[in-house]
Amino acid sequence: MLYNLGLIAFYSFATVAGIQILYYLIVFSRVAFYRRTFDVDAEPESQFSVIICAKDEELNLQKNLPSVLLQRFHDKKNPSYEVIVVNDNSEDDTKYYLRSIEAGYPHYRHIEIKQPAKFIPGKKFPLSMGIRSAKFENILLTDADCKPGSTYWLALMSQGFTDGKEIVLGYSPYVKKPGLLNKVIRYETYFSALQYLGFALSGVTYMGVGRNLAYKRELFSRQKGFTAHHHIASGDDDLFVNAAANRHNVGVVINKQAFTYSEPKTSWKKWFHQKTRHMSTGKHYRFSHKFLLGLFSLTHFLFYPLFIASIFYQPMMVYVLSIFGGKMLLQSVITFMAMKKLDEGDLFKFSWFMDAFMCLYYVILTPALLFKSKNRW
C-alpha cells in the first residue's frame, strides 16, 4: 500500500515538475531573453494622446503629472502628443490643481466629470470620455499615481506600434522600499508580469496593465469600448485586452526607461484588498486563457507538497532530487535573467522563498474569483 502511494506521489511530482519546466522553457524564457532594442532619439512617426483618469488624486498628480508633461517626444513640425486628465467627481482639490497648470502646458487639457455614471462602475466611463475626446489615434494610458521611468517613456512605448500592432504592453513596477511587504508586492508584480508578458511574446495575450498600456483608438471603437463588461468595476485594462488581442496585433516593450513606477501599498490589508479586486476579473477571461493560467497555478501549487511527499519514497529519492534540482536550476536561470530585464534584480536572492510563498498566495486569494468585486475604483 505504502509502495503504491509512494509511486503515485513520485509520478505525480514528475508530471507537475515537467509541466512547470515547459512553462519556463516555452513561455517565461521569452521575457528572460528578450532582445529587442529601442532608439530613444528616433523621430516620432505618429502622434499620441496620453490619458490619465483621476479621482481624488491631487497629491499624486502634483508629484507625477509634470513627468508626463515633459516627455521628449516632439515632432519638429507638429505637436506630437497631448495629455488629457479626466477628473472623475473628485472631492479634494484636484480640479483646482488641474486648472492651475493649464497655461504652462499647451499640449495639456483636462475634462471634468461632475455626475457619476449610472450602472457603469469603476473608471470605465471617465476613461471612455478621455478616449472619445482624444485628438490622436494612438492612446497611451497610465494612472495618476504612476511616474514614468524617464523622459523617453512615451518615445519608447510608441515604438511598440510596428508591423500592424494595435496594442502595446509595458511594465509598471512598484517603487523599491525597505520591508517584507514591499518585497512581496514587488515580487508578485514581477511574477504577474513574467506571465502576461511571456504569454504575449508567445502570441497568447490575456491581459495588460492600465498603468502602462497603449492601443489604437480605432481598436477601442471596433470593440465597442467597454460595452461587453461595463457592469464590472475592474477590467478596464485586462478585460479589454483579453477581448481585443490576437496572435498578431500585440507588441511588448521591455525597457527600464519605458517603465512607469507606482507607490506600493503600505499595509497588508490594503494590498490584500487591491489584489482581490484585481483577481476578481480573471473569471471573465477566455476559456483557453483560464485553462493555461489555471494549469500553471495548479502545478505551481502542487510542486512543493508533492516534492515533500515523494522524497520519503526511498526507491526514487535520487530521481526526485534530480528532478527538483533540475527544475529549480532552470527556474533560477530564467528568473535571474527576467528580473534583470524588469529591474527587479535585488529580489533574486529571495526568489526561492517567494516562489514557495506564492503557493500560500493562491490559497488566500483564489476565493476572490468566486465573488463579485465592489463597484468602485
VENZI-V913349 format. One record per run of one state. SS is the DSSP state (alpha for helix, beta for strand, coil for the rest). FROM is the first residue (numbers start at 0). TO is the last residue. If there is no record, write none. Layout:
ss=SS from=FROM to=TO
ss=SS from=FROM to=TO
//
This chain:
ss=coil from=0 to=0
ss=alpha from=1 to=31
ss=coil from=32 to=46
ss=beta from=47 to=53
ss=coil from=54 to=56
ss=alpha from=57 to=68
ss=coil from=69 to=79
ss=beta from=80 to=87
ss=coil from=88 to=92
ss=alpha from=93 to=99
ss=coil from=100 to=100
ss=alpha from=101 to=103
ss=coil from=104 to=106
ss=beta from=107 to=112
ss=coil from=113 to=122
ss=alpha from=123 to=132
ss=coil from=133 to=136
ss=beta from=137 to=142
ss=coil from=143 to=144
ss=beta from=145 to=147
ss=coil from=148 to=151
ss=alpha from=152 to=157
ss=coil from=158 to=165
ss=beta from=166 to=168
ss=coil from=169 to=172
ss=beta from=173 to=173
ss=coil from=174 to=178
ss=alpha from=179 to=200
ss=coil from=201 to=211
ss=beta from=212 to=215
ss=alpha from=216 to=221
ss=coil from=222 to=225
ss=alpha from=226 to=228
ss=coil from=229 to=236
ss=alpha from=237 to=243
ss=coil from=244 to=248
ss=beta from=249 to=251
ss=coil from=252 to=254
ss=alpha from=255 to=257
ss=coil from=258 to=258
ss=beta from=259 to=261
ss=coil from=262 to=266
ss=alpha from=267 to=278
ss=coil from=279 to=280
ss=alpha from=281 to=283
ss=coil from=284 to=285
ss=alpha from=286 to=310
ss=coil from=311 to=312
ss=alpha from=313 to=340
ss=coil from=341 to=343
ss=alpha from=344 to=369
ss=coil from=370 to=376
//
